[in-house]
Amino acid sequence: MTSPIKAEDSGSAAVLDPELAATTEKAVAEGVKQPEGRSPGQLMWQRFKRDRTGVVSACVVIFFFVVAACAPLISKVYGKDPYTLYGQENPELLDLFTMPAKPFGGIDGEFWFGVEPGLGRDVFTQLLYGIRTSLATALVATLLMTLLGVLIGLAGGYFGGKIDYWLGRMTDFFMALPSQLFFVAAMPVITTVFVAPDKETPTYVRTSAIIIVLSFLGWMSMARIVRGATLSLRDREFIEAARISGASPWRIIRKELLPNIVTPTLVQATLMLPSTILSIAFLSFVGVGYVEPTPDWGRMFSIGARIVEQDPYYMLFPGVAMVIFVVAFNLLGDSVRDAFDPKTGR
């Protein structure tokens, strides 16, 4: 319903307040710019811009996403790719123990981050494509987790009763599952369903399996937050007015409730993405996620853990990159939360 105050134009307001009308006309004649009201989105943006930590974190996160999107272009300009075995093409790059022959992991003007022990692949391009793989997989998984959590939380919070009870018990059950162990146990089962045991599993099958497993066990926190927000809104006056006007439950959820839970949903999604990236890295680290020759953060950590005593520099760059990204994204999530709700300011 449209508010009667919003329905009045500026002319009506001027008639109701002659003194205000005279002041406004004088200011317009003198060319003085009148203050304009700002929307909640504009207020949020103003608060966010004043948060230096949030702005710096946003720049760091955007930098990582740009690097991931432009990985093929950067690799082409750099002149190397993450799949070529440069150590076999140029035996002088590796010593007799297949470790980098040059100091500091083989870092020089040709190989900026050094070469991989054993096969002699370029570490810089492996890191670029590893960031691309992890971010792309985590984005899709986070979107699915957010969608599932919002749907289940809205349904339970709005309808209540038995629907809320059984959805709540299902949420409790999934939260009680040991997620890390379930990841390790479920991944081989899912891949063997689509691929015969004697055939190599394609990368897209592994990607789909990782997304399915993460989405299956990652929506519960979002559902809890959305349910709580829905419970606080479903008895408000505008919801009751929509019910009295004859609006269907789907229309009330879509037009009234959903726009009002955007803030907690967005904040929770920004906090879920870095944890999803860590989960993907964990799966690859234990050998049930991405495998050779797909570049991935977790697979680089797995290789580095085996040769850390002989070549500690191999794990340096992927480790620093992941720490910077996860910390920056967590700080960005905190800043977004504070910008939406200044009462929770740090």
C-alpha positions as CSV (number, residue, x, y, z in Angstrom):
1,M,0.0,0.0,0.0
2,T,1.2,3.5,-0.8
3,S,1.7,5.8,2.1
4,P,-0.5,9.0,1.9
5,I,2.5,11.0,2.7
6,K,4.5,9.6,-0.2
7,A,1.4,10.1,-2.5
8,E,1.5,13.9,-1.9
9,D,3.6,15.9,-4.3
10,S,5.9,18.9,-3.4
11,G,3.2,21.3,-4.2
12,S,0.8,19.9,-1.6
13,A,3.6,20.1,1.0
14,A,4.2,23.7,0.1
15,V,0.5,24.6,0.6
16,L,0.5,22.9,4.0
17,D,3.5,24.9,5.2
18,P,3.7,28.4,3.6
19,E,6.8,29.3,5.6
20,L,8.6,26.2,4.2
21,A,7.4,27.1,0.7
22,A,8.8,30.6,1.0
23,T,12.1,29.4,2.3
24,T,12.4,26.8,-0.5
25,E,11.5,29.3,-3.2
26,K,14.1,31.7,-1.8
27,A,16.8,29.0,-1.7
28,V,16.0,28.0,-5.3
29,A,16.2,31.6,-6.5
30,E,19.6,32.0,-4.9
31,G,20.8,28.7,-6.4
32,V,21.3,26.9,-3.1
33,K,21.2,23.2,-3.5
34,Q,18.6,21.6,-1.3
35,P,19.5,18.5,0.8
36,E,18.0,15.3,-0.7
37,G,16.9,12.2,1.2
38,R,19.0,9.1,0.9
39,S,17.8,5.5,0.5
40,P,18.9,2.8,2.9
41,G,21.2,1.5,0.2
42,Q,22.9,4.9,-0.1
43,L,23.2,5.2,3.7
44,M,24.8,1.7,3.7
45,W,27.2,2.7,1.0
46,Q,28.2,5.9,2.9
47,R,28.9,3.9,6.1
48,F,30.9,1.3,4.2
49,K,33.1,3.9,2.5
50,R,34.0,5.4,5.8
51,D,35.3,2.0,7.0
52,R,38.9,1.9,5.8
53,T,39.3,-1.8,6.8
54,G,36.2,-2.7,4.7
55,V,37.4,-0.7,1.7
56,V,40.9,-2.2,1.8
57,S,39.4,-5.7,2.2
58,A,37.1,-5.1,-0.7
59,C,40.0,-4.0,-2.9
60,V,42.0,-7.2,-2.0
61,V,39.0,-9.4,-2.7
62,I,38.3,-7.7,-6.0
63,F,42.0,-8.2,-6.9
64,F,41.8,-11.9,-6.3
65,F,38.6,-12.2,-8.4
66,V,40.2,-10.2,-11.3
67,V,43.3,-12.4,-11.1
68,A,41.1,-15.5,-11.2
69,A,39.1,-14.2,-14.2
70,C,42.1,-13.1,-16.1
71,A,44.3,-16.2,-15.3
72,P,44.4,-17.4,-19.0
73,L,45.3,-13.9,-20.2
74,I,48.0,-13.5,-17.5
75,S,49.4,-16.9,-18.3
76,K,49.6,-16.0,-22.0
77,V,51.4,-12.8,-21.4
78,Y,53.7,-14.6,-18.9
79,G,54.5,-17.2,-21.5
80,K,53.9,-20.3,-19.4
81,D,51.1,-22.6,-18.4
82,P,50.4,-24.8,-15.3
83,Y,50.5,-28.1,-17.2
84,T,53.8,-28.1,-19.1
85,L,56.6,-30.1,-17.4
86,Y,59.4,-27.6,-17.7
87,G,61.6,-29.7,-15.5
88,Q,61.6,-32.5,-18.1
89,E,62.1,-30.2,-21.1
90,N,64.9,-28.4,-19.3
91,P,66.8,-30.9,-17.0
92,E,69.0,-28.2,-15.6
93,L,66.0,-26.8,-13.7
94,L,66.1,-29.8,-11.3
95,D,68.9,-31.5,-9.5
96,L,69.5,-35.2,-9.1
97,F,66.8,-35.4,-6.4
98,T,64.3,-33.7,-8.6
99,M,64.4,-30.6,-6.4
100,P,64.8,-27.1,-7.9
101,A,68.4,-26.6,-8.8
102,K,68.4,-22.9,-8.2
103,P,68.1,-21.5,-4.7
104,F,64.8,-20.3,-3.1
105,G,62.8,-23.0,-5.0
106,G,64.0,-22.0,-8.4
107,I,62.8,-18.4,-8.3
108,D,64.4,-16.3,-11.0
109,G,63.4,-13.9,-13.8
110,E,62.0,-16.7,-15.9
111,F,60.0,-18.5,-13.1
112,W,58.7,-15.8,-10.8
113,F,57.5,-18.2,-8.0
114,G,59.9,-21.0,-8.8
115,V,59.3,-24.5,-10.2
116,E,57.5,-27.5,-8.7
117,P,59.7,-30.2,-7.3
118,G,59.5,-33.5,-9.2
119,L,57.8,-32.4,-12.4
120,G,59.2,-28.9,-12.7
121,R,55.9,-27.1,-13.5
122,D,55.6,-23.4,-13.1
123,V,54.4,-22.4,-9.6
124,F,53.1,-18.9,-10.6
125,T,50.6,-20.2,-13.2
126,Q,49.6,-23.1,-11.0
127,L,48.7,-20.5,-8.3
128,L,46.8,-18.4,-10.8
129,Y,44.7,-21.3,-12.1
130,G,44.4,-22.7,-8.5
131,I,42.8,-19.5,-7.4
132,R,40.5,-19.7,-10.4
133,T,39.4,-23.2,-9.7
134,S,38.8,-22.7,-6.0
135,L,36.9,-19.4,-6.4
136,A,34.7,-20.7,-9.2
137,T,33.8,-23.8,-7.2
138,A,33.2,-21.9,-4.0
139,L,31.0,-19.3,-5.6
140,V,28.6,-21.9,-7.1
141,A,28.5,-23.9,-3.9
142,T,27.9,-20.8,-1.8
143,L,25.0,-19.7,-4.1
144,L,23.4,-23.1,-3.8
145,M,23.8,-23.1,0.0
146,T,22.3,-19.7,0.2
147,L,19.4,-20.7,-2.0
148,L,18.6,-23.8,0.1
149,G,19.1,-22.0,3.4
150,V,16.8,-19.1,2.3
151,L,14.0,-21.4,1.1
152,I,14.1,-23.7,4.1
153,G,14.4,-20.8,6.6
154,L,11.5,-18.9,5.0
155,A,9.2,-21.9,4.9
156,G,9.9,-22.8,8.5
157,G,9.7,-19.3,9.8
158,Y,6.6,-18.2,7.9
159,F,4.4,-21.3,8.1
160,G,5.4,-22.4,11.6
161,G,3.6,-25.4,13.2
162,K,4.5,-28.8,12.0
163,I,6.4,-27.5,9.0
164,D,8.7,-25.5,11.2
165,Y,9.1,-28.4,13.6
166,W,10.1,-31.0,11.0
167,L,12.3,-28.5,9.1
168,G,14.0,-27.6,12.4
169,R,14.6,-31.2,13.3
170,M,16.1,-31.8,9.8
171,T,18.4,-28.8,10.2
172,D,19.5,-30.1,13.6
173,F,20.2,-33.6,12.1
174,F,22.4,-32.2,9.4
175,M,24.2,-29.9,11.8
176,A,25.0,-32.9,14.0
177,L,26.7,-34.8,11.2
178,P,30.6,-34.7,11.2
179,S,31.0,-32.7,8.1
180,Q,34.7,-33.3,7.4
181,L,34.3,-37.1,7.8
182,F,31.2,-37.0,5.6
183,F,33.1,-35.1,2.9
184,V,35.9,-37.7,2.8
185,A,33.4,-40.6,2.8
186,A,30.9,-39.2,0.3
187,M,33.2,-37.9,-2.4
188,P,34.4,-41.3,-3.7
189,V,30.9,-42.7,-3.6
190,I,29.4,-39.8,-5.6
191,T,32.2,-40.0,-8.3
192,T,31.8,-43.8,-8.7
193,V,28.1,-43.4,-9.3
194,F,28.8,-41.4,-12.5
195,V,32.1,-43.0,-13.6
196,A,33.2,-46.6,-13.9
197,P,35.9,-47.7,-11.5
198,D,38.3,-48.5,-14.4
199,K,38.0,-45.1,-16.0
200,E,39.5,-41.7,-15.0
201,T,37.0,-39.3,-13.4
202,P,36.6,-36.2,-15.5
203,T,37.2,-32.8,-13.9
204,Y,33.6,-31.6,-14.3
205,V,32.3,-34.7,-12.5
206,R,34.7,-34.0,-9.6
207,T,33.6,-30.3,-9.6
208,S,29.9,-31.3,-9.5
209,A,30.5,-33.8,-6.7
210,I,32.4,-31.2,-4.6
211,I,29.5,-28.7,-5.1
212,I,26.9,-31.3,-4.3
213,V,28.6,-32.4,-1.1
214,L,29.3,-28.8,0.1
215,S,25.8,-27.6,-0.7
216,F,24.3,-30.7,1.0
217,L,26.1,-29.9,4.3
218,G,26.5,-26.1,4.2
219,W,23.0,-24.6,4.2
220,M,22.1,-25.0,7.9
221,S,23.6,-21.8,9.3
222,M,21.8,-19.8,6.6
223,A,18.5,-21.5,7.3
224,R,18.8,-20.7,11.0
225,I,19.5,-17.0,10.4
226,V,16.7,-16.6,7.8
227,R,14.2,-18.5,10.0
228,G,15.0,-16.2,12.9
229,A,14.6,-13.1,10.7
230,T,11.3,-14.4,9.3
231,L,9.9,-15.1,12.8
232,S,10.5,-11.5,13.8
233,L,8.8,-10.2,10.6
234,R,5.8,-12.5,10.1
235,D,3.6,-10.8,12.8
236,R,4.4,-7.3,11.7
237,E,1.7,-4.9,10.6
238,F,2.6,-4.9,6.9
239,I,2.4,-8.7,6.8
240,E,-1.0,-8.7,8.5
241,A,-2.1,-6.0,6.0
242,A,-1.0,-8.2,3.1
243,R,-2.9,-11.2,4.6
244,I,-6.1,-9.2,5.0
245,S,-5.9,-7.9,1.5
246,G,-6.0,-11.5,0.3
247,A,-2.4,-12.0,-0.8
248,S,-1.3,-15.6,-1.2
249,P,1.5,-17.0,1.0
250,W,3.9,-17.2,-2.0
251,R,3.2,-13.5,-2.8
252,I,3.8,-12.5,0.9
253,I,7.0,-14.4,1.0
254,R,8.2,-13.1,-2.3
255,K,7.1,-9.4,-2.0
256,E,7.1,-8.7,1.7
257,L,9.5,-11.1,3.5
258,L,12.2,-11.8,1.0
259,P,13.2,-8.1,0.5
260,N,13.4,-7.6,4.3
261,I,15.9,-10.5,4.8
262,V,18.4,-9.4,2.2
263,T,20.7,-7.9,4.8
264,P,21.3,-11.0,7.0
265,T,21.4,-13.2,3.9
266,L,24.1,-11.1,2.2
267,V,26.1,-10.8,5.4
268,Q,26.0,-14.6,6.0
269,A,26.9,-15.4,2.4
270,T,30.0,-13.2,2.6
271,L,31.1,-15.2,5.7
272,M,30.3,-18.6,4.1
273,L,32.4,-18.1,1.0
274,P,35.9,-18.2,2.7
275,S,34.9,-21.2,4.8
276,T,33.8,-22.9,1.6
277,I,37.1,-22.3,0.0
278,L,38.9,-23.8,3.0
279,S,36.6,-26.9,2.7
280,I,37.5,-27.3,-1.0
281,A,41.2,-27.0,-0.2
282,F,40.7,-29.6,2.6
283,L,39.1,-32.1,0.2
284,S,41.9,-31.7,-2.3
285,F,44.5,-31.9,0.4
286,V,43.3,-35.3,1.6
287,G,43.0,-36.6,-2.0
288,V,39.3,-36.7,-2.5
289,G,38.8,-33.4,-4.2
290,Y,40.7,-32.1,-7.3
291,V,43.5,-34.3,-8.4
292,E,46.3,-34.2,-11.0
293,P,46.7,-32.3,-13.2
294,T,43.9,-29.8,-12.2
295,P,45.5,-26.8,-10.5
296,D,44.0,-26.2,-7.0
297,W,45.0,-24.5,-3.8
298,G,44.5,-27.7,-1.7
299,R,46.4,-29.9,-4.2
300,M,49.4,-27.5,-4.0
301,F,49.3,-27.7,-0.2
302,S,49.2,-31.5,-0.5
303,I,52.3,-31.5,-2.7
304,G,54.1,-28.9,-0.5
305,A,53.4,-30.9,2.7
306,R,55.3,-33.9,1.3
307,I,58.4,-31.9,0.3
308,V,58.3,-29.1,2.9
309,E,61.7,-30.1,4.4
310,Q,63.4,-30.2,1.0
311,D,61.7,-27.2,-0.6
312,P,59.8,-25.0,1.9
313,Y,59.4,-22.2,-0.7
314,Y,56.9,-24.2,-2.8
315,M,54.2,-23.8,-0.2
316,L,55.1,-20.1,0.6
317,F,53.1,-18.4,-2.2
318,P,49.9,-20.4,-2.1
319,G,49.9,-20.3,1.7
320,V,50.3,-16.5,1.8
321,A,47.7,-16.0,-0.9
322,M,45.1,-18.1,0.9
323,V,45.7,-16.4,4.2
324,I,45.4,-13.0,2.7
325,F,42.2,-13.9,0.8
326,V,40.4,-15.6,3.7
327,V,41.3,-12.8,6.2
328,A,40.3,-10.1,3.7
329,F,36.9,-11.7,2.9
330,N,36.2,-12.2,6.6
331,L,36.9,-8.6,7.3
332,L,34.8,-7.6,4.3
333,G,31.9,-9.6,5.7
334,D,32.2,-7.8,9.1
335,S,32.3,-4.5,7.3
336,V,29.2,-5.3,5.3
337,R,27.4,-6.3,8.4
338,D,28.4,-3.1,10.2
339,A,27.4,-1.0,7.1
340,F,23.9,-2.6,7.0
341,D,23.4,-2.4,10.8
342,P,25.6,0.3,12.5
343,K,24.3,-0.8,15.9
344,T,26.7,-3.9,15.7
345,G,29.7,-1.7,14.9
346,R,33.0,-3.0,16.1
